[in-house]
Amino acid sequence: MRKQRRSFTIEFKREAANLVIEQGYSLSEASMAVGVGETALRRWVSQLKSEYQGITPNGSKALTPEQQRIQELESQVKRIEREKEILKKATALLMSDSMKSFI
């Protein structure tokens, strides 16, 4: 039987990573203190350091509020671009139908 995978909140990940980044804990000390594996904590630390440098993570939820907002806005832009493409196609279809009725 498979072991169920644990999930952690963004706030938990950020606070755990900050133990290493801001408070000087080693990875092993921090991972034992918060009860997560070193590999997971190393990934969170790396992600948080990248976000502090302004790099938005690909494929995972952002840990900092600024990067979370960037991800929200990027998602909205993608949705609006898809809607715009649909409207372009609909307009072209309607225009071609109206041209056929004149012929």
C-alpha positions as CSV (number, residue, x, y, z in Angstrom):
1,M,0.0,0.0,0.0
2,R,1.3,3.4,-0.9
3,K,2.1,6.0,1.7
4,Q,-0.1,9.1,1.3
5,R,1.8,12.1,0.4
6,R,1.8,15.0,2.8
7,S,1.0,18.5,1.7
8,F,2.1,21.7,3.3
9,T,0.7,25.2,3.2
10,I,2.6,28.0,1.4
11,E,3.0,29.8,4.8
12,F,4.5,26.7,6.4
13,K,7.0,26.3,3.5
14,R,8.0,29.9,3.6
15,E,8.5,29.8,7.4
16,A,10.5,26.6,7.2
17,A,12.7,28.0,4.5
18,N,13.2,31.2,6.5
19,L,14.7,29.1,9.3
20,V,17.6,28.4,7.1
21,I,17.7,31.7,5.1
22,E,17.1,34.3,7.8
23,Q,17.7,32.5,11.1
24,G,20.9,30.6,10.2
25,Y,19.7,27.0,10.9
26,S,21.4,24.3,9.0
27,L,19.2,22.2,6.6
28,S,19.3,19.2,8.9
29,E,18.5,21.3,12.0
30,A,15.6,23.0,10.4
31,S,14.2,19.8,8.8
32,M,14.2,18.1,12.2
33,A,12.6,21.1,13.9
34,V,9.7,21.3,11.4
35,G,9.4,17.6,10.7
36,V,10.0,17.5,7.0
37,G,12.7,15.8,4.9
38,E,15.9,17.6,4.0
39,T,15.2,17.3,0.3
40,A,11.8,19.0,0.5
41,L,13.3,21.8,2.7
42,R,16.3,22.2,0.3
43,R,13.8,22.7,-2.5
44,W,11.8,25.3,-0.6
45,V,14.9,27.2,0.4
46,S,16.1,27.2,-3.2
47,Q,12.7,28.4,-4.4
48,L,12.5,31.1,-1.8
49,K,16.0,32.4,-2.6
50,S,15.0,32.5,-6.3
51,E,11.8,34.4,-5.5
52,Y,13.7,36.9,-3.4
53,Q,15.8,37.6,-6.5
54,G,12.6,38.2,-8.5
55,I,12.4,34.8,-10.3
56,T,8.9,33.5,-10.6
57,P,8.8,29.7,-10.1
58,N,7.6,27.5,-13.0
59,G,5.3,24.7,-12.1
60,S,4.9,25.3,-8.4
61,K,3.0,27.8,-6.3
62,A,5.0,30.9,-5.3
63,L,6.0,31.3,-1.7
64,T,6.2,35.1,-1.5
65,P,3.2,37.3,-1.8
66,E,4.8,39.3,-4.6
67,Q,5.5,36.2,-6.7
68,Q,2.0,34.9,-5.9
69,R,0.5,38.1,-7.3
70,I,2.7,37.8,-10.4
71,Q,1.4,34.2,-11.0
72,E,-2.2,35.4,-10.6
73,L,-1.6,38.2,-13.1
74,E,0.1,35.9,-15.6
75,S,-2.8,33.5,-15.3
76,Q,-5.3,36.3,-16.0
77,V,-3.2,37.5,-19.0
78,K,-3.3,34.0,-20.5
79,R,-7.0,33.7,-20.0
80,I,-7.6,37.1,-21.6
81,E,-5.4,36.2,-24.6
82,R,-7.4,33.0,-25.1
83,E,-10.6,34.9,-25.0
84,K,-9.2,37.5,-27.5
85,E,-8.3,34.7,-29.9
86,I,-11.8,33.2,-29.6
87,L,-13.3,36.7,-30.4
88,K,-10.9,37.1,-33.4
89,K,-12.0,33.7,-34.8
90,A,-15.7,34.5,-34.1
91,T,-15.4,37.9,-35.9
92,A,-13.7,36.3,-38.9
93,L,-16.4,33.7,-39.1
94,L,-19.2,36.2,-38.8
95,M,-17.5,38.4,-41.4
96,S,-17.2,35.5,-43.8
97,D,-20.9,34.6,-43.3
98,S,-22.0,38.2,-43.9
99,M,-19.8,38.3,-47.1
100,K,-21.5,35.1,-48.4
101,S,-24.9,36.7,-47.9
102,F,-23.9,39.6,-50.2
103,I,-22.8,37.3,-53.0
